[in-house]
Amino acid sequence: MKNEKEIISFFEKSGALQHGHFILSSGKRSKMYFQCSKLFVNPNDGLTVCEELKNKILKKIETKIDCIVSPALGGVLVGYQLAQTLGCDFIFYERSENEFELRRGFDLKKGSNILFVEDVITTGKSTKECLDKINLLEVNLKGIASIVDRTTEEVFENFDIISLLKLDIPIFEPENLPKELANIPAIKPGSRKF
């Protein structure tokens, strides 16, 4: 995968990029949806994606990463595979009573260099929730990465998103849909409940 067109084709063939009327985890709507977990059905495809993302990360972050942190559920597959390619540890935040927390005995060592990894970042809501928790710890957040960056504006104060694919796909409020979306039944494909 050398360019955006090849990446998009790869995503469409795997079913990771879908077209229709989708309800995003933020409640907003989109005509395109990334189900990045489909990239990991074939482990070799997942490895290919993470190797490509690793190369982009290493161009931006020169410090050794000690641990990748991801949110469950979307970031777990990419975070784990990326940690394997970078040779570092991996842990994840998961929701408990609508709030992200480290469970299962996971912790972050004081002074460790952390890379936060998501599958897709659209509004940054889940990422910000986790970063609020990480910022309370004595660790060094070195960057934020995702397979797909769908943000339309700068969402993180001190970090640009390192991504394999950056796409500006319009998102809409449910009460302000374009006609082509309003005429298609909406589906909620993600893992988060409203």
C-alpha positions as CSV (number, residue, x, y, z in Angstrom):
1,M,0.0,0.0,0.0
2,K,1.8,3.1,-1.2
3,N,-0.9,5.7,-1.6
4,E,-4.3,6.7,-0.4
5,K,-6.1,5.1,-3.4
6,E,-4.4,1.7,-2.8
7,I,-5.2,1.9,1.0
8,I,-8.9,2.7,0.3
9,S,-9.1,-0.2,-2.2
10,F,-7.5,-2.5,0.4
11,F,-10.0,-1.3,3.0
12,E,-13.0,-1.8,0.7
13,K,-11.9,-5.3,-0.4
14,S,-11.6,-6.4,3.3
15,G,-15.0,-4.8,4.2
16,A,-13.3,-2.4,6.5
17,L,-14.7,0.6,4.5
18,Q,-18.5,0.5,4.2
19,H,-20.9,2.8,2.4
20,G,-24.4,3.6,3.5
21,H,-26.1,5.6,6.3
22,F,-24.3,5.1,9.6
23,I,-24.9,6.3,13.2
24,L,-21.4,7.1,14.7
25,S,-20.6,6.6,18.3
26,S,-21.0,10.3,18.8
27,G,-24.6,10.1,17.5
28,K,-23.7,12.0,14.4
29,R,-24.3,10.5,10.9
30,S,-22.0,9.6,8.0
31,K,-22.2,8.0,4.6
32,M,-19.0,6.1,5.1
33,Y,-18.0,3.8,8.0
34,F,-14.8,2.2,8.9
35,Q,-15.1,-1.2,10.6
36,C,-11.3,-1.6,11.0
37,S,-11.7,-4.9,12.9
38,K,-12.4,-6.4,9.4
39,L,-8.8,-5.7,8.6
40,F,-7.8,-8.2,11.2
41,V,-10.0,-11.2,10.0
42,N,-6.9,-12.2,8.0
43,P,-3.9,-11.9,10.4
44,N,-1.6,-11.1,7.4
45,D,-3.8,-8.1,6.4
46,G,-3.7,-6.9,10.0
47,L,0.0,-7.2,10.1
48,T,0.4,-5.4,6.7
49,V,-1.7,-2.5,8.1
50,C,0.2,-2.3,11.3
51,E,3.6,-2.4,9.6
52,E,2.5,0.5,7.4
53,L,1.3,2.4,10.5
54,K,4.5,1.6,12.4
55,N,6.6,3.1,9.6
56,K,4.6,6.4,9.9
57,I,5.0,6.4,13.7
58,L,8.7,5.9,13.6
59,K,9.1,8.9,11.2
60,K,7.4,11.1,13.8
61,I,8.4,9.6,17.2
62,E,12.1,9.0,17.8
63,T,11.8,7.9,21.4
64,K,11.4,4.3,22.3
65,I,7.8,3.4,23.1
66,D,7.4,1.3,26.3
67,C,3.7,0.7,26.0
68,I,0.8,1.2,23.7
69,V,-2.5,2.0,25.3
70,S,-5.8,1.6,23.4
71,P,-9.5,1.9,24.2
72,A,-11.7,-1.3,24.1
73,L,-13.1,-2.3,21.9
74,G,-12.1,-0.6,18.7
75,G,-8.5,0.0,19.5
76,V,-7.6,-3.4,20.9
77,L,-6.7,-5.3,17.7
78,V,-4.7,-2.5,16.2
79,G,-3.0,-1.7,19.5
80,Y,-2.0,-5.3,20.2
81,Q,-0.7,-5.9,16.7
82,L,1.1,-2.6,16.6
83,A,2.7,-3.3,20.0
84,Q,4.0,-6.6,18.6
85,T,5.5,-4.8,15.6
86,L,7.1,-2.1,17.8
87,G,8.3,-4.6,20.4
88,C,6.6,-3.0,23.4
89,D,3.9,-3.8,25.9
90,F,0.2,-3.3,25.4
91,I,-2.8,-2.6,27.7
92,F,-6.2,-1.2,27.1
93,Y,-8.9,0.9,28.8
94,E,-12.4,-0.5,29.0
95,R,-15.7,1.0,30.0
96,S,-17.1,0.3,33.4
97,E,-20.4,2.1,34.2
98,N,-19.9,4.5,31.2
99,E,-16.3,5.5,32.2
100,F,-13.0,4.3,30.9
101,E,-10.7,2.6,33.4
102,L,-7.8,0.3,33.5
103,R,-9.0,-3.1,34.7
104,R,-7.6,-6.7,34.8
105,G,-4.6,-5.6,36.9
106,F,-3.3,-3.3,34.1
107,D,-1.2,-0.4,35.1
108,L,1.3,2.0,33.5
109,K,4.8,2.3,35.0
110,K,5.9,5.7,36.2
111,G,8.0,7.5,33.6
112,S,7.1,5.1,30.8
113,N,6.7,6.4,27.2
114,I,3.2,5.8,26.0
115,L,1.7,5.8,22.5
116,F,-2.1,6.0,22.4
117,V,-3.6,4.0,19.5
118,E,-7.1,3.9,18.1
119,D,-8.7,2.2,15.1
120,V,-10.6,5.3,13.9
121,I,-10.7,8.8,15.3
122,T,-13.6,10.9,14.1
123,T,-14.5,13.4,16.9
124,G,-11.8,12.2,19.4
125,K,-14.4,11.6,22.2
126,S,-13.2,8.2,23.3
127,T,-9.6,9.2,22.9
128,K,-10.0,12.3,25.0
129,E,-11.8,10.3,27.7
130,C,-8.8,7.9,28.0
131,L,-6.3,10.7,27.8
132,D,-7.9,12.4,30.7
133,K,-7.2,9.3,32.7
134,I,-3.6,8.9,31.3
135,N,-2.8,12.6,32.1
136,L,-3.4,11.8,35.8
137,L,-0.6,9.3,35.8
138,E,3.2,10.0,35.8
139,V,3.8,8.8,32.3
140,N,5.1,10.4,29.1
141,L,2.5,10.5,26.3
142,K,4.5,10.6,23.1
143,G,1.8,10.5,20.5
144,I,-1.6,9.5,19.3
145,A,-2.0,7.2,16.3
146,S,-4.9,5.6,14.4
147,I,-5.5,3.5,11.3
148,V,-7.9,6.2,10.1
149,D,-8.1,9.9,11.0
150,R,-11.5,11.3,10.1
151,T,-11.1,14.5,12.1
152,T,-12.2,17.7,10.4
153,E,-10.4,20.0,12.9
154,E,-7.6,19.9,15.4
155,V,-8.9,17.9,18.3
156,F,-5.9,17.4,20.5
157,E,-3.9,20.3,22.0
158,N,-0.4,18.9,21.9
159,F,-0.5,16.2,19.3
160,D,-1.2,15.6,15.6
161,I,-2.8,12.3,14.8
162,I,-0.4,9.9,13.1
163,S,-2.5,7.8,10.8
164,L,-2.3,5.4,7.9
165,L,-5.2,7.2,6.2
166,K,-6.5,10.8,6.6
167,L,-9.9,11.3,5.1
168,D,-12.2,14.3,5.3
169,I,-15.6,12.6,5.3
170,P,-18.5,14.9,6.2
171,I,-20.4,14.0,9.3
172,F,-23.9,15.3,9.9
173,E,-26.2,16.0,12.8
174,P,-29.2,13.6,12.8
175,E,-31.7,16.5,12.3
176,N,-29.7,18.0,9.4
177,L,-29.1,15.2,7.0
178,P,-28.6,15.6,3.3
179,K,-31.4,14.1,1.2
180,E,-29.3,11.1,0.0
181,L,-28.8,10.0,3.6
182,A,-32.3,10.8,4.8
183,N,-33.7,8.3,2.3
184,I,-31.5,5.4,3.5
185,P,-32.3,3.6,6.8
186,A,-29.6,4.3,9.4
187,I,-27.6,1.6,11.0
188,K,-25.5,1.7,14.2
189,P,-22.5,-0.6,13.5
190,G,-20.1,0.4,16.3
191,S,-19.6,-1.1,19.8
192,R,-20.7,1.9,21.9
193,K,-24.2,2.2,23.2
194,F,-25.8,5.7,23.5
